[in-house]
């Protein structure tokens, strides 16, 4: 019999044994769930043996290559047959036997490993993909349980985390290579950035935060924080988004109903812009400046000639505004920067609470009236009116902080409150996309109860979640496997290798 005819005898035997056991009278007493459990375990072993039999057949068929030369020109003049290595797969562990190409003073080469695109470590790319998927979805402990339940691989908790970190290694390079198709029509180009703190282990904190944490003994109280004091245990994750949207012109009445006109509440309102082609990114490791630069890179790839209208939505943080303006200046692109209207409303509500008791419905009308004034492009008028109301109420300095903060905000940020222009031109005026990203990418995973992150794990999970949110995971994974082939195999040889399909 030929090698091909005998190669799969072991796996055939296992399959036939499963079929025999299912045909036995005792199997008739099994429930459907018991059958599911039985087949899940037994057929996983059949599949593992099929994998093993295939590798054994490859070993039998492998022939010595004519010439094998490494990347620095050293030829492998000797071979050793039967060199084995273990591979942990999604079906279980298998052994790959192949020819080792050897030379004195040089590391051995294995052409069969290149043909299989073997990983650098013991765990297969299939296990790495599953670990990355599950680690991005839930905690590492849950990923550990899920991977072992699905595969029976017996992989350790730390190994799951290490595989997830390695799986995210090419994400930045992937997006640098994945250039979107430029769009030159009247579609708006919207950019937005925000930050969210992530609880880190002490060694993963930024230097300034670590110093603040070390000085915690200087806090006023020993058992809890006083107002204004912080734990000093978080590192800021910066997130960014870019998306396209069609202009949607509106008026003030489409945003907030007139509080003195009951009929206005029933009016039909025009909808705001709808986001499409949304792209998200985030990093715990990179600075805010680097993430903002990446956001501008994505925007510029969509509009390389700066022909479209660029709108930047922010929450009003001074440092963030400075970085955005600096980046726009470096690229010589005109941007329309708008502060999220929801942040403005929060300031108005704080001011209203200085003048109205909690639950007073007049406060709602007061906020709506001033918000409509601001949306009409008259933020200075609103600030003056709020100041006059505080003076008329005779508020003492200690009881008007909300008013003073709101007035200061409206005056200091007036250049970014041009809502009359935004509504007329159809711009979005709220940061819901990036706020949602902060919840989805960071809070729902990195902020789970009790989580304290190392830098590499937090960075990997954040990037993997952004990748999945963008819908690019499958495309990325094929690209990542090609990068693994280049790193682990092609880079070791002088001549070009072709990975298996």
C-alpha positions as CSV (number, residue, x, y, z in Angstrom):
1,X,0.0,0.0,0.0
2,X,1.1,3.6,-0.7
3,X,1.9,6.2,2.0
4,X,-1.3,8.0,1.0
5,X,-3.4,4.9,1.4
6,X,-2.1,4.2,4.9
7,X,-1.6,7.7,6.1
8,X,-5.1,8.2,7.7
9,X,-5.5,4.8,9.2
10,X,-5.4,6.1,12.8
11,X,-8.1,8.7,12.2
12,X,-10.3,6.3,10.2
13,X,-10.0,3.9,13.1
14,X,-11.1,6.5,15.6
15,X,-14.0,7.5,13.4
16,X,-15.2,4.0,12.9
17,X,-15.0,3.4,16.7
18,X,-17.2,6.4,17.3
19,X,-19.7,5.1,14.7
20,X,-19.6,1.7,16.3
21,X,-20.3,3.1,19.7
22,X,-23.2,5.2,18.5
23,X,-24.7,2.1,16.8
24,X,-24.5,0.0,20.0
25,X,-27.7,-0.6,22.0
26,X,-26.5,1.4,24.9
27,X,-26.4,4.6,22.8
28,X,-30.2,4.4,22.4
29,X,-30.5,5.5,26.0
30,X,-28.6,8.7,25.5
31,X,-30.5,12.0,25.5
32,X,-29.7,14.5,22.7
33,X,-27.6,16.6,25.1
34,X,-25.6,13.6,26.1
35,X,-25.0,12.9,22.5
36,X,-23.8,16.4,21.9
37,X,-21.3,16.1,24.8
38,X,-20.1,12.7,23.6
39,X,-19.6,13.8,20.0
40,X,-18.0,17.1,21.0
41,X,-15.3,15.2,22.9
42,X,-14.8,12.2,20.6
43,X,-14.9,14.1,17.3
44,X,-12.4,16.6,18.6
45,X,-10.0,13.7,19.0
46,X,-10.9,12.4,15.5
47,X,-10.2,15.8,14.1
48,X,-6.9,16.1,16.0
49,X,-5.8,12.7,14.7
50,X,-6.7,13.8,11.1
51,X,-4.5,16.8,11.7
52,X,-1.7,14.6,13.0
53,X,-2.1,12.1,10.1
54,X,-1.8,14.9,7.6
55,X,1.4,16.2,9.2
56,X,2.8,12.7,9.2
57,X,2.0,12.3,5.5
58,X,3.8,15.6,4.8
59,X,6.8,14.3,6.7
60,X,6.9,11.2,4.6
61,X,6.6,13.2,1.4
62,X,9.2,15.9,2.3
63,X,12.2,15.8,0.0
64,X,15.5,17.6,0.6
65,X,15.7,21.0,-1.1
66,X,18.5,21.6,-3.5
67,X,19.9,24.7,-1.8
68,X,18.9,26.5,1.4
69,X,20.6,29.8,2.1
70,X,19.7,32.1,5.1
71,X,19.2,35.8,5.0
72,X,22.9,36.6,5.5
73,X,24.1,34.2,2.8
74,X,25.1,31.2,4.9
75,X,24.2,27.9,3.1
76,X,22.8,25.0,5.0
77,X,24.9,22.0,3.8
78,X,23.7,19.3,6.2
79,X,20.3,18.0,7.0
80,X,18.7,16.1,9.9
81,X,15.6,14.1,9.3
82,X,12.9,13.5,11.9
83,X,13.3,16.8,13.8
84,X,10.0,17.2,15.7
85,X,8.1,20.1,17.3
86,X,4.8,20.3,19.2
87,X,2.0,22.5,18.0
88,X,-1.0,23.2,20.2
89,X,-4.0,23.6,17.9
90,X,-7.7,24.3,18.5
91,X,-8.2,20.5,18.3
92,X,-5.4,19.5,20.7
93,X,-1.6,19.0,20.5
94,X,0.0,17.5,17.4
95,X,3.6,16.8,16.5
96,X,5.2,18.1,13.2
97,X,8.2,16.1,12.0
98,X,10.3,17.7,9.3
99,X,13.8,18.1,7.9
100,X,16.2,20.5,9.7
101,X,18.7,22.3,7.5
102,X,22.0,22.8,9.4
103,X,25.3,24.7,9.2
104,X,28.0,25.1,11.8
105,X,27.5,28.2,14.0
106,X,24.1,29.0,12.5
107,X,20.5,28.3,13.6
108,X,18.7,25.5,12.0
109,X,16.1,26.2,9.3
110,X,12.9,24.2,8.5
111,X,11.3,24.7,5.1
112,X,8.3,22.7,6.2
113,X,7.6,25.2,9.0
114,X,7.5,27.9,6.4
115,X,5.1,25.9,4.2
116,X,2.8,25.5,7.2
117,X,3.4,29.1,8.4
118,X,4.2,27.7,11.9
119,X,4.0,30.2,14.8
120,X,7.1,31.3,16.6
121,X,5.8,29.6,19.8
122,X,3.9,26.4,20.5
123,X,0.4,27.8,20.1
124,X,-1.3,27.9,16.7
125,X,-2.6,31.0,15.0
126,X,-6.1,29.5,15.3
127,X,-5.7,29.5,19.1
128,X,-4.3,33.0,19.0
129,X,-7.3,34.2,17.0
130,X,-9.7,32.6,19.5
131,X,-7.8,34.1,22.4
132,X,-7.8,37.5,20.8
133,X,-11.5,37.3,20.1
134,X,-12.5,36.2,23.5
135,X,-10.1,38.6,25.3
136,X,-11.6,41.5,23.5
137,X,-15.1,40.4,24.4
138,X,-14.7,39.7,28.1
139,X,-12.2,39.4,30.9
140,X,-9.0,37.4,30.5
141,X,-10.4,34.9,33.1
142,X,-13.6,34.5,30.9
143,X,-11.4,34.2,27.8
144,X,-9.3,31.5,29.5
145,X,-12.5,29.5,30.3
146,X,-14.0,30.0,26.9
147,X,-10.9,29.0,24.9
148,X,-10.4,25.8,27.0
149,X,-14.1,25.0,26.8
150,X,-14.2,25.3,23.0
151,X,-10.9,23.6,22.3
152,X,-9.9,21.5,25.3
153,X,-6.4,22.8,24.6
154,X,-5.5,23.2,28.3
155,X,-3.9,26.6,27.7
156,X,-3.0,28.7,30.7
157,X,-4.4,32.0,31.8
158,X,-1.2,33.9,31.2
159,X,-0.8,32.3,27.8
160,X,-4.2,33.5,26.7
161,X,-3.3,37.0,27.6
162,X,0.1,36.7,25.9
163,X,-1.6,35.4,22.7
164,X,-4.0,38.3,22.8
165,X,-1.2,40.9,23.1
166,X,0.7,39.3,20.3
167,X,-2.4,39.2,18.1
168,X,-2.8,43.0,18.3
169,X,0.9,43.7,17.4
170,X,0.2,44.6,13.8
171,X,-3.0,46.7,14.1
172,X,-1.2,50.0,13.8
173,X,0.7,48.9,10.7
174,X,-2.5,47.4,9.3
175,X,-4.3,50.7,9.4
176,X,-1.3,52.6,8.0
177,X,-1.4,50.2,5.0
178,X,-5.2,50.2,4.7
179,X,-5.8,53.5,2.9
180,X,-9.5,54.3,2.4
181,X,-10.8,55.4,-0.9
182,X,-10.7,59.2,-1.1
183,X,-14.1,61.0,-1.4
184,X,-14.3,64.3,-3.1
185,X,-18.0,65.1,-2.9
186,X,-19.8,67.5,-0.5
187,X,-20.0,64.8,2.2
188,X,-18.8,66.2,5.6
189,X,-15.7,64.8,7.1
190,X,-16.1,64.6,10.9
191,X,-13.4,64.0,13.5
192,X,-13.7,63.6,17.2
193,X,-11.5,62.7,20.1
194,X,-11.9,62.1,23.8
195,X,-10.2,60.5,26.8
196,X,-11.2,57.9,29.4
197,X,-9.2,56.9,32.5
198,X,-8.2,53.2,32.9
199,X,-7.1,51.8,36.3
200,X,-3.6,50.5,35.9
201,X,-1.1,48.6,38.0
202,X,1.5,51.0,39.6
203,X,4.3,50.1,37.1
204,X,2.1,50.9,34.1
205,X,1.2,54.5,35.2
206,X,2.6,57.5,33.4
207,X,5.5,59.2,35.3
208,X,3.5,62.2,36.5
209,X,0.6,60.0,37.7
210,X,3.0,57.6,39.4
211,X,4.6,60.4,41.3
212,X,1.1,61.6,42.4
213,X,0.2,58.1,43.6
214,X,3.5,57.9,45.5
215,X,2.6,61.1,47.3
216,X,-0.8,59.8,48.3
217,X,0.3,59.7,52.0
218,X,0.1,63.5,51.8
219,X,-3.7,63.3,51.5
220,X,-5.7,65.0,54.2
221,X,-7.4,61.9,55.4
222,X,-6.0,58.4,55.9
223,X,-9.1,56.3,55.1
224,X,-10.7,58.1,52.2
225,X,-10.1,60.9,49.7
226,X,-11.1,64.5,50.5
227,X,-13.0,66.5,47.9
228,X,-10.7,67.2,44.9
229,X,-8.2,64.4,45.8
230,X,-7.6,61.5,43.4
231,X,-6.5,57.9,43.7
232,X,-3.6,58.5,41.3
233,X,-4.1,55.0,39.8
234,X,-5.5,55.8,36.3
235,X,-3.8,56.2,32.9
236,X,-5.7,58.1,30.3
237,X,-6.8,56.2,27.2
238,X,-7.2,58.5,24.2
239,X,-9.8,57.6,21.6
240,X,-10.5,59.1,18.2
241,X,-13.0,58.6,15.5
242,X,-13.5,59.7,11.9
243,X,-16.7,59.3,9.9
244,X,-18.5,60.7,6.9
245,X,-22.0,62.2,6.9
246,X,-24.3,64.1,4.6
247,X,-25.1,67.7,5.7
248,X,-28.4,68.0,7.5
249,X,-29.4,71.7,7.9
250,X,-31.5,72.4,10.9
251,X,-32.8,75.4,12.9
252,X,-32.8,76.0,16.6
253,X,-36.4,74.7,16.8
254,X,-35.2,71.4,15.4
255,X,-32.9,71.0,18.4
256,X,-34.8,72.5,21.4
257,X,-38.5,73.4,21.5
258,X,-39.5,76.9,22.5
259,X,-40.4,76.7,26.3
260,X,-42.9,79.5,26.0
261,X,-44.7,78.1,23.0
262,X,-46.6,74.9,23.9
263,X,-47.4,74.3,20.2
264,X,-43.7,74.1,19.4
265,X,-43.3,70.9,21.3
266,X,-45.6,69.1,18.8
267,X,-43.8,70.3,15.7
268,X,-42.0,67.8,13.5
269,X,-38.3,68.2,13.7
270,X,-35.7,67.6,11.0
271,X,-33.2,64.8,11.9
272,X,-29.5,65.5,12.3
273,X,-26.6,64.0,10.3
274,X,-26.2,60.2,10.2
275,X,-22.7,58.8,10.5
276,X,-21.4,56.3,8.0
277,X,-18.0,54.7,7.2
278,X,-17.1,55.1,10.9
279,X,-13.6,54.4,12.0
280,X,-12.4,54.2,15.6
281,X,-8.9,54.1,17.2
282,X,-7.6,54.3,20.7
283,X,-4.5,53.9,22.8
284,X,-3.4,53.7,26.4
285,X,0.3,53.7,25.4
286,X,0.4,56.6,22.9
287,X,0.0,60.2,24.0
288,X,-3.0,62.3,23.1
289,X,-0.9,64.1,20.5
290,X,-0.1,60.8,18.8
291,X,-3.7,59.6,18.7
292,X,-4.9,63.0,17.3
293,X,-2.2,62.7,14.6
294,X,-3.6,59.2,13.7
295,X,-7.1,60.6,13.5
296,X,-5.9,63.3,11.1
297,X,-4.0,60.7,9.1
298,X,-7.3,58.8,8.6
299,X,-9.1,62.0,7.7
300,X,-6.4,63.1,5.3
301,X,-6.5,59.6,3.6
302,X,-10.2,60.2,2.9
303,X,-9.6,63.8,1.7
304,X,-5.9,64.1,0.6
305,X,-6.5,67.4,-1.3
306,X,-8.5,69.0,1.6
307,X,-11.5,69.6,-0.7
308,X,-14.2,68.6,1.8
309,X,-15.5,70.4,4.9
310,X,-13.8,69.1,8.1
311,X,-15.7,69.3,11.3
312,X,-14.0,68.5,14.7
313,X,-16.3,67.8,17.7
314,X,-14.7,68.0,21.1
315,X,-15.7,68.3,24.8
316,X,-13.8,71.6,25.2
317,X,-10.7,70.5,27.1
318,X,-8.0,73.1,26.6
319,X,-5.2,70.7,26.0
320,X,-7.3,68.8,23.4
321,X,-8.1,72.0,21.6
322,X,-4.5,73.1,21.5
323,X,-3.4,69.7,20.0
324,X,-6.1,69.8,17.4
325,X,-5.3,73.3,16.3
326,X,-1.6,72.5,16.1
327,X,-2.2,69.4,14.0
328,X,-4.5,71.2,11.6
329,X,-1.9,74.0,11.3
330,X,0.9,71.4,10.5
331,X,-1.3,70.0,7.7
332,X,-2.5,73.3,6.5
333,X,-6.1,72.2,6.7
334,X,-9.1,74.3,7.7
335,X,-11.2,72.7,10.5
336,X,-14.5,73.8,12.1
337,X,-14.1,73.1,15.8
338,X,-17.3,72.7,17.7
339,X,-17.9,71.9,21.4
340,X,-20.4,69.2,22.1
341,X,-23.8,70.9,22.8
342,X,-24.4,68.4,25.6
343,X,-21.4,69.7,27.6
344,X,-22.8,73.2,27.3
345,X,-26.2,72.1,28.6
346,X,-24.5,70.5,31.6
347,X,-23.0,73.9,32.5
348,X,-26.4,75.5,32.1
349,X,-28.0,73.0,34.4
350,X,-25.4,73.7,37.0
351,X,-26.2,77.4,36.7
352,X,-29.9,76.7,36.9
353,X,-29.5,74.8,40.2
354,X,-28.0,78.0,41.7
355,X,-31.3,79.8,41.0
356,X,-33.9,77.0,41.3
357,X,-34.5,74.2,43.8
358,X,-34.0,70.6,42.7
359,X,-37.0,69.4,40.7
360,X,-38.3,72.8,39.9
361,X,-39.8,72.7,36.4
362,X,-39.0,76.3,35.8
363,X,-35.4,75.3,35.8
364,X,-36.0,73.2,32.7
365,X,-37.6,76.2,30.9
366,X,-34.7,78.4,32.1
367,X,-32.1,76.0,30.6
368,X,-34.0,75.6,27.4
369,X,-34.3,79.4,26.9
370,X,-30.6,80.0,27.3
371,X,-29.7,77.0,25.2
372,X,-31.8,78.3,22.4
373,X,-30.0,81.7,22.7
374,X,-26.6,79.9,22.5
375,X,-27.7,77.8,19.5
376,X,-28.7,81.0,17.7
377,X,-25.1,82.1,18.0
378,X,-25.5,84.5,20.9
379,X,-23.4,82.9,23.6
380,X,-22.2,86.3,24.9
381,X,-25.8,87.4,25.3
382,X,-26.6,84.3,27.2
383,X,-23.6,84.8,29.5
384,X,-24.7,88.4,30.3
385,X,-28.3,87.3,30.9
386,X,-27.2,84.6,33.3
387,X,-24.9,87.1,35.2
388,X,-27.8,89.5,35.5
389,X,-30.1,86.8,36.8
390,X,-27.5,85.9,39.5
391,X,-27.2,89.6,40.6
392,X,-31.0,90.0,40.7
393,X,-31.3,87.0,42.9
394,X,-28.7,88.4,45.3
395,X,-26.6,85.3,45.3
396,X,-23.6,85.4,47.5
397,X,-20.2,84.4,46.0
398,X,-20.2,81.0,47.8
399,X,-23.6,80.0,46.3
400,X,-23.1,81.0,42.7
401,X,-20.2,78.7,41.6
402,X,-22.4,77.0,38.9
403,X,-23.3,80.4,37.4
404,X,-19.7,81.6,37.5
405,X,-18.5,78.4,35.8
406,X,-21.1,78.6,33.1
407,X,-20.5,82.3,32.3
408,X,-16.7,81.7,32.2
409,X,-17.2,78.7,30.0
410,X,-19.5,80.5,27.5
411,X,-17.0,83.4,27.2
412,X,-13.8,81.4,27.1
413,X,-15.1,79.0,24.5
414,X,-17.1,81.4,22.4
415,X,-15.0,80.7,19.3
416,X,-16.1,77.0,19.4
417,X,-19.8,77.7,20.0
418,X,-20.7,78.8,16.5
419,X,-23.9,76.7,16.4
420,X,-25.8,79.0,14.1
421,X,-23.2,78.2,11.4
422,X,-23.2,74.5,12.2
423,X,-27.0,74.3,12.0
424,X,-27.1,76.3,8.8
425,X,-24.4,74.2,7.1
426,X,-25.8,70.9,8.4
427,X,-22.9,70.0,10.8
428,X,-23.4,67.5,13.7
429,X,-23.2,69.3,17.0
430,X,-22.9,66.4,19.5
431,X,-20.1,64.0,20.3
432,X,-22.4,60.9,20.7
433,X,-20.1,58.8,18.4
434,X,-17.0,59.3,20.5
435,X,-18.9,59.2,23.8
436,X,-20.3,55.9,22.8
437,X,-16.8,54.7,21.8
438,X,-15.6,55.6,25.3
439,X,-18.3,53.4,26.8
440,X,-18.0,50.5,24.3
441,X,-14.2,50.4,23.9
442,X,-13.1,51.3,27.4
443,X,-15.8,51.2,30.1
444,X,-17.5,48.0,29.0
445,X,-14.2,46.1,29.1
446,X,-11.3,47.9,30.6
447,X,-13.4,49.4,33.4
448,X,-15.0,46.1,34.7
449,X,-15.1,45.7,38.4
450,X,-11.7,44.9,40.0
451,X,-9.7,45.3,36.8
452,X,-6.1,46.6,37.2
453,X,-4.2,46.6,33.9
454,X,-0.7,46.2,32.7
455,X,0.2,48.4,29.8
456,X,0.6,45.8,27.2
457,X,-2.7,44.0,28.0
458,X,-4.7,47.3,28.1
459,X,-3.2,48.5,24.9
460,X,-3.9,45.2,23.1
461,X,-7.5,44.9,24.3
462,X,-8.3,48.5,23.4
463,X,-6.9,48.1,19.9
464,X,-8.7,44.7,19.4
465,X,-12.0,46.2,20.5
466,X,-11.6,49.1,18.1
467,X,-10.6,46.8,15.3
468,X,-13.8,44.7,15.9
469,X,-15.9,47.8,16.1
470,X,-14.6,48.9,12.7
471,X,-15.6,45.5,11.3
472,X,-12.0,44.9,10.2
473,X,-11.1,41.9,12.3
474,X,-11.2,39.2,9.6
475,X,-9.4,41.3,7.0
476,X,-6.8,42.2,9.7
477,X,-6.3,38.6,10.7
478,X,-5.4,37.5,7.1
479,X,-3.0,40.4,7.0
480,X,-1.6,39.5,10.4
481,X,-0.9,35.9,9.3
482,X,1.0,37.2,6.3
483,X,3.1,39.4,8.7
484,X,3.7,36.4,10.9
485,X,5.0,34.5,7.8
486,X,7.3,37.4,6.9
487,X,8.7,37.7,10.5
488,X,9.0,34.0,11.4
489,X,10.1,32.6,8.1
490,X,10.7,34.8,5.1
491,X,13.1,37.1,7.0
492,X,15.3,34.1,7.7
493,X,15.9,33.2,4.1
494,X,17.8,34.7,1.2
495,X,15.3,33.6,-1.4
496,X,11.6,34.4,-1.6
497,X,9.4,31.8,0.0
498,X,5.7,31.2,-0.8
499,X,3.4,30.5,2.2
500,X,0.8,27.8,1.8
501,X,-2.6,29.1,0.7
